[in-house]
């Protein structure tokens, strides 16, 4: 048996797909009462509830007649005992009141997209007031319970509309939010709050005449039906609308500064993104998700974080009604306040009467905008301030670029590595991302002639040599403005030190990463440069004394990479930079070189290639453990 009991609106009872009628109104009322009671109800309570004005004997007789009707029509739904009765439905039974209450209470706790769907579905259940049209004039106690329950459900429906409209407003779903606001007004036509909500929504969308029209309708309703004047909140909102001032908070809708015709932006010019299409889509999709309001693009210097962030911001700027703003922290002194820097980036004039933090929060509240915090590396100590901004300013999104994650709970991360470099372009049958970038840069510089097969092979090797690092690829492409890629490749292979060719700005970005390391980590990174390229953690620990957490810390700063097989490697340019730092510390250089030689000798001995004495039992232990893994 399947049963559906609908008590919201006109009562309906559906049994096995067919509407079932209970000829007595009190049978309907009794079934409704029992279905919403969590425990059995005594006969005395039921008799008093429905026949409070009758003698006990007469009331009990009336109750038995109603039980007879229920037993005859819906025997599976009610269990009638000698002294009590209780609702005892089969498994496939639904009660709209219980579903409505559960969906609203659970729905308001969900993330915003799921919240909208859940609350919309819940409100679809609310067909009208509780037991609409069912009156029992001689049952005062029952009518009191009915009125109280109806008021509770009506209030819950209004709470659902508040939450739903606020969520739709945040998602910028304009048609849906107006539709739900009108439904709310139909539900509560003598309440000022739905009118205020419609005034707010129209004003926030730049529709001032429509907003004022709803104020006039509200005023007319109050005068004719209630003979009263508007509430202070309605008057404050009306004054803000006609004065073009920020809209005061209404219900769950925040303080809102109306959008201007032209969305402000301080974005640099967009540069074509090559080889980062999937990451670009990932960034845009994550920022659209309102649960991910802070996204950090992290990776080593020169990997293209800023270019990608700017491209994403250009692609997203139509989503932010109050604009997109760019702030390059590389140009700022680390001693400056984060709040002062952001006020400058937003072109907001600083006030002496209040702190920069208070002014920034007041400005951002109610504004729907995106801040790009580029090159945030030497502002890690002030990163915690970003959490407060996100908490106080519910429509603010942050896109950060840095070499390491900021370590905030609100932060989501995207790791950016070098561009794809196939081993052999002829085997893949298609051009790699790195080569595409090289050719784009070459054409931009005026090389329209194209390259022959030998030169294309050299370009592929150049990209492999710099391991797909976009900044290095662009620089190498610039050299081809006056020479063949064959000569560029030859210079790279002979000199094997790309740092010499980097601009002062390019070398500085590696210097910043170095300065952010504690002395112990500087020594580890420098001594790791004695390895050719790839090494395992046992070798690294033997040569430098680095623990696994210390290795992971260097990787977190995008200075060390770990491959899928568990081995570690330094990017060629970082290795060159670290080697230069090591050469400035002769003692550390001698120590690392000596221990590397010991490691190599011990490893050969372990494998039986040499018969000389192993330098130390410690080294043998390292290698034995390494061979097992």
N, C-alpha and C positions, 0 to 999 in steps of 0.2 A: 504493500500500500504506500502511495505517495500523497502527502498532504501539504497544502500551502495555505497558511493563515495570514491574511492581510488586514491589519488593524489600522494602518495609516490611510486616511481617507474613508470612504464608505466601506464597511466591513465586507470582506469576501472570504469564502471558504471553498477551496478547490480540492476535491478528492479524486485521485487518479485521473486528473486532467479535466474533470467535469465540475462545474459550479454546483455547490450544494447549499440548499436553503434550510435554515432553522426557523420554523414558523413562530417561535416565541422570541421576542426581543431579549428577555432575560436569559434565555438559553445562549444567545450570542454573547451577551455581557458576561455571563458566568464562564463560558469557554475562554473568552479573552482574559478574564482575571486569572483563571487557573493556569493558562499558558504562559503568563508572565510571572507567576509565583514560583519561587525556587524550591519550595518545600510543600508537603501536603497541607491542606487547609481544613480545619475542623468544620463540621456541619453547623455548629453554633455560630462561628464567625461568618459563614456564608449566609445563614439565615438572617443574622443581624445586618449584614452588608446590603442585602436586597429587600428585606421586609422589616425594617426597623420599626415601622409603625404598627405592625401586627403582633398579636399574641404569639408566644413561642410555639404553641401547638399548631397554630395556623401557618406560621412561617415555615415550620418543619414540613408541613404537608405541601406547601407551595414548592419548597425545595425538592421534595421527592418527585413532583410532577415535572420539574425542569430536568432532573436527573433521568427521568424516563425518556424524555425527548432526546437527550444526548446519547443515551444507551441505544436508542433505536436508530439514530442517524449517523453518529460517529462513535460507535462503541470502542474502536481501537485507540481513540485519542484520550479518553478519560478513564481512570481507574477509581471506582466508587467503593469505598469501604464502609463499614458499619458506623464509624464515627468521623470519617474524613473523606476527602476527595483530592485527587491530584492529577495533574496533566502527565500523561504517560504515552508520548507519541512514538510511532515506529521510526526507524532510522532515517527514512527519506522524508522528513518533515521540516519545513522552513517556516519561520515566523518573521515577518518583515520588520517588526519593531526591534527584535534582537539583532538581526542582521544590520539594520541601520545604525544602531548604537555602536556595535562592534566596528563597523567599517569607518565611522567617523572618528572614533577614539584611536583606532590603529592608524588610520590614514594620515592624521595630522602629524604623526611621528615619522613618516616616510620621507626620503629624499624628494626634492621638489617635483620631478617629473612623475614619479609614482604617486606622489601626494595628489596631484591634479586628477589622475585617473581614478584613484580610490574615492576621493571626495565626490567626484562627478557621479560615479556609480552609486554611492550612498544616497545622494540627493535624488537620484532617479526613483529610489524606493519611497521617498516622501511624497505621496500622492495627495495628501491633505492632512487635516488635523486628526488626532487620535480618535478613533471610533466616531468619525464625522457623521452626523445625522442620527446617532443613537442617543435617545433621551429616555430617562427613567425617572419621571417626576416624583414617584412614591418611594424612590430609593436614594435618600439624601446621602447616606454614607458612600454608596457606590459612585454617585455623581461627584462627590468631593474628591474621591480617588481619581476618577476620570479626568477632572479638571486639572488636578495636580500633575498627573502623568502627561496630559496633553501639553501643559505649559513647559514641562521638562524637555519633551521631544521638540517642541517649537523652538525653544532656546538652543537646543543642540543643532537644529537645522540652520539657525542663524549663525552659529559658530562655524559650521561647515562652510557656509557662504563666505564668511569673513576670510577664512583660511584659503579657500579656493580662489577667490578673487585676488587676494594678495599674491598667491603663487602665479596666477596667470599674468598679473601685472609685471612680476619679476621676469617672467619668460617672454614678455612683450607679445603675448597672444591677444591682440586688441579686440578682435571680433568676439572671441570667447568670453573675455572679461566683461564686456558690455552685456552680452546675453545673460550671463549669470547674475549680474547686478540687477537687471530687469526682473529676473525670476525672483530674486530676493525681495524686490519692491512689491511684487505681486503677493508674496508670502506675508509680508509685514507692511501693509499700505499705510498704517498710521504711525510707523516708526520713522524718526528723522534719519537714522543711520543709513538706510539704503539710499535715501536722497543725497546725503552727504557723499556717499561712495560714488554715485553717478556724477555729482558735481566735480569731485576730485579727479575721476578718470577722464572726463571730457577736458578739464583744464590741463591735466598732465599731457594730454595728446594735442594741445594747442587749440582745442575747440571751445573757446571762451563763451560764445553765444549759447551753445548747448548747455554749458555748465550753469550759466545764469538762468536759463529757462527752467532747469530742474530746481533751482532755488525758488523761483516764482511758483512752481507747482507745489513745492513743500509749504511755502507760506500760505498758499490758498487752502491747502488741506488743513493746516493747523487752525486757520481762522474759521473755516466753515464747519469742520467736523469736531474739533477739540476746543475751539474758542480759547486758544493760547498763543503764545509767541514763540519764536525759534529758540532752541537751546544755544548757550554761549558758543559751543563748538561749531554749530552751523553758521553763526554770525561771523566767527573768526575766519572760517573757510571762505565765506562769501567776500569778506573784505580783502583777503589775500588774492582772490581771483580778480576782482575788479582793480586791485592795486598792482597787479602783475608781480606780486611778491612770491617768495617760496611758499608752497602749499604746506600747511601744518599737517601733522600725522592724523590720519583718519582710520579708525579701526586698526587693522594690522598693516595699513599702507603707511609708508614712512614719510618724513619730511621730503618734499620733492621740489627741485628747482626746474622750472619748465625749460624744455629744450629750445635752443635757438634754431634759426633756419639753417645756419651753416655750422656743421659740427667742427669744433676746434680740434686741431691736431698739431703736434710738433714733430711729426715723423720725418726722418731723413728720406731722401729719394729712394725708391725701391730699386733693387738690383735683381736681375734675373737669377732665379735659383736653379742650379743644375745638380742633379744627382741627389736632391734632398726632398723629392716630391712626397715620399711616404712619410717622412718626419714632419713635413709641413702640414699634411693632412692630420697627422696624429696630434700636433700642437693645437690646431684649430678645433678639432673634435673635443679635446680635453678641456679647453677653455669654454666651449659652449656648455659643457656639463657643469652645472652650477655647484656641484659638490667639489669641483677642482678649481678653486679660485686663485691658486698660486702655483705657477709652473716654473721650474728652473731647468734651463737648457745648460748642461754641463759638459765640459770636454777640455782638452788641452788648448793652449794658445794657438791661434791660427787655424782652428778646425772649422770655423765658419759660424759660430754661435750668433754673433751680432747680425750677420746677413740674414740668417734664418728667422731670427726674432723680428726683424724689421719686415720681412716678407709676410710673416704670419699676421703682424699687426695691420699691414695694408689690407690683407684679405679679410680681416675681422672688423675693420673700422665701421662698417655699416651696422654692425650689431650693437655698437655702443652709442647711445643717444647723446651722451655728453662728451664724446671725443676720446681720442687716443693720444697719449703723451709719452715722449721719449726722453730719457735722462741718461747721459753717459757719465758713469761714476769714475771712469778712468781720468777724466779731466778735473776731478774734485779732490780737495785735500781730505785725507782720512780723519783729520781733526774736526772737520765741519759737521754740524748736526744734520742727521738724515732729514729731519723735518724742514730745515732751512733749504736744503738742496731741492726737496720735492716742491716746496712753495715756489721756488724759482722756476722749476721745470713746468709748473702749472701756470706760470706768469701771474701769480697772485702776489700783490703787494703786501709786504710784511707789516704788521701792526705792532706798535710798541706796548699797547695796553694789555695784550694777552700773550701767552707763550706761543712759540711756533707750532708746538704739538696741538694745542687747543685750536689754533686757527686752521691748521691742516685738517683736523678731524671735522670741524664745523663746515669746512668747504666741501669735503668729500661726502659727507652724509647726504643721502638722497640722490647723489649723482651716480649715473651709470657710465663708468669709464674704465679704460685700460691703461695701466702704467707699465712701461717697459723700463726696467732697471738694468741697464747694460753695464757689463764689466764691474760687477758688484764685489769683486774679490777682496779688496782691502777695506770693506765695510761690514765684514762678518760680525764684528763686535756690536753692531747696531741692528743686526737682523731681527732681534726679538721685537723691535718696534713695529715691524711689519705685521706681526700677529695681532697687535692691538688695532692697527688700521683695518685689518680684515674683519675683526670683531665689531668695531664701531661703525664701519661703513659697509653696509650689507650689499651694495651694488658695485663694489670695487673689485677689479681683477688685477693680478700682478703677473707679469712675464719677466723672469729674471734670467740673465746669463752670467755664468761664473765657472771657474775651473773646478770647483768643488761644491757639493750640495751645502745648503745653509743649515741643515739639521733641525728644521722646524716641523712640528706636527702637521701644520696646514700645507706643507710643501709636497708637491709631486715633481718627479724628476724625469728628464729625457737625456740619455747619454748620447753624445755625438762623437763619432770616431771619423777616421779618414774615409775618403770616397773609395768606392769599389775599384780595384785594380786587378783584372784577370791576369793570370800568369802568361797566357798566350792568346792574343787577340784573334789569331787565325783559328784557334780551336773553338772559341766561343761563337764566332760568326757575327758578333755585334760589338759595338764600341763601348768601352767601359765609361763609367761616370767620370772618372778622373780625366780621361782623354777628352771627353766632351767639354769639360771645363777648360782644359788647356787650349783647345781649338777656339772656343768662344772668346777667350782672352786674347788670343793671337789675332783673330779677325777684328776685335775691337780696336786693336792697336794699328790696324791698317794692312795686315798681311792677307790679301785676297787671292794670292796665287795658288795657295794650297800646298800640300806636301806630298812627296813621292812615297813609295812603299818603304824604302829604307829609312826615310825621315819619320814616317809614322811609327815604325818599330822603335826608333830612338825616343820618340815622344812617350810611347808606352813604358819604356824602361826608365825615363825620367820620372814619370808618375809613380812607378814602383819604387824608385830610389828614395823619393820623399814620402813614400807610404800613403799616398792619397791625401796629403795635407793641403787643403785648398789655398792657404796663403802662399805656401811654397810653390804650388803649381802655377799660380798667377804670376809669381815673381819669375819663375823659369820661363814662362811664356813671354814675359816682357823682354828677356834676353834675346829671344829669337827675332826681335825687331831688327837686329843688326847682324845676326849670325844664324847658321843652320842649327837645327836641333841636334845634329850629330856632334857639333863642337860643344854645345851646352852639356850634353851627356858626357863627353870626354872630360870636360873640366870638373864635373861633379865626381866622376869615378876616380880621377887622379887626385883631386884635392880632398875629396871625401869629408869636407867641412862646409856644410851649407850655411853655417852661421856667418861666415865671412861675407856672404852675398846678401844677407838680410839687412833691411833698413834699420836705423837706430830704434824706431818704434817696434819693429819686429823682435829685435834682441831684448828690448825693455820688457816685453810681455813675459819672456822666460825669466827675466830677473825678478819680476814681481812674484812669480810663483816660488822662486828660490827664497826670497826674503820672508815669505809667509811660513816657511818651515822652521821648526826649532833646530838648534845646532846639531842635535843627534840625528835628526832626519836628513839634514844637509849632508852630513858625513856618509850616511848610508847610501843616499842617492849618488853622491860623487863616486864612492867606491864600487857601486854596481856598474859603473861605466867600464870597468876592466874586463867585463864579460863581452864576448863577441856580440851577441844579440839576445839569444834565448838561454834561459837558465831555470833550474828548478829551485824550490825553496830551500832544499838542503844545501845546495851550492851557495845560495845567497847568504844563508846563515853562517856557513863556515867561513866565507870570505869577509863578510861585513858585520856579522853578529846580529843581523836583523831578525826579529821574531815575525811570525805570521801576521799578528795585528799591526806591526809597524809597516809591513809590506802592503797590507790592505789600506793603511792610512795614505801611503804614497799613491796608491791606485785611486783613492777617493779624490785626491788632488789632481788627477789626470796626468800624473807624471810616470806612472807605471801601468802596464797592461797585463792582464792574465788571459791566457787562451783557454779554449774549451778543454784541452788535455791537462790543464792545471799548471802548465809551465808559465814563466813570467818573461816579459820582454820590455826593453826600452825602445821607444820610438827613435829612429835614427838621429833626428835633430836634437831630441832631449839627451840622447847618449853623448852627442858631440858637446852640448852645453855642459853636461855633468863632467865630462872628461876635462874640459877647460878649468872647471872649478877644482877638480882633483889635482890638476897640475900646479895649482897655486898653494897646495898643501903637501910638500914633499914627503913628510912623515907618513901621512895617510896613504899617499900613492905607493910608497915602498911597502907599507904593511899590506895593502890590498893585493899588490902584485905578487908578493911573497906567498901569501896565503892561497892565491889562485894557482900558483905553481905547485904548492903542496897538494892542493885538491886534485889537480890534474895528474900528478905522479901517483897519488894514492888510488885514484880511480883506475889508472892503467894497471897498477899492481893487483888490485882486486880482480881485474879481468884476466890476469895472467900474462899481460904483455911485457912486463918488466919483472926483474927479480930483486931490484934494490929494496932496501928496507922502507916500509911505509913510514911517513914522517911522524904519525901519531896514532894512538889507538882511537882517539876521538874522531879523526878523519875517517878511519875504517868504519866506525859505527855509523857515520853519516852515509857512507856509500852503500853499506849493507842495507840500511833502511831504504835508501833510494832505489836500489835494485829491486827490492820486494814490491815497490809501488810502481 
